[in-house]
Amino acid sequence: MAAKKKIRSPELEEGHLCYICGKEIHGDHVYIKTRRRSELHIHFECMPGKQQVN
């Protein structure tokens, strides 16, 4: 019995959810791979310590 290969479509890989706010990410974002091999995707606006000072 041969193992079946999973085919991933590129459309499914493009959609990520923000780890902080939970909204879908479109465009540029921060990708973090932790020591435990989990993957975090975060909006630039949601990054801690990146508040704008006016």
N, C-alpha and C positions, 0 to 999 in steps of 0.2 A: 504494500500500500504506500504510495508516494504522498509526500506532504504537498498540500496545495499552497501556492504563493498568493499572498494578498496583493491585489492591485489597488493602489491609491490614486485617486484622481487629484490633480493639482488644485481643483476648486475647493476640496475639503480641507487641504492643508493651509489655505490662505486665511480662513476664518479663525481668529483667536479671541478669547475672552480675557478682559483685563482682570488680573489677580486681585486688585484693590477695589475697583468699583463694580465689576461684573458686567460692564458693557462690552459690546463687540468692538474689536479694534480694526480700523481701516487705515492702512498706510504705515508710517514709521512708528516704531515702538521699541521698548527696551526688552531684550530677551536675556533671562538669567537662568543658568543651569546650576543647581545647588549641589552640594556634596552628596546628597542622597539621590542624585540623578533625576530630581523632579525639575520640571521646566516652568518658569514663570514668565508671563508676558504682561507688561505694564505700560500704560499710556505715559507719554512724557509729562503730561499735566498731573498725573497721579503719583509721580515719583516723590518720595519723602525728601525734604531738604531742598526742593527746587521751587520754592514759592517766589513769586515776583514781588519786588519791592517797588512801590510807586512813590 
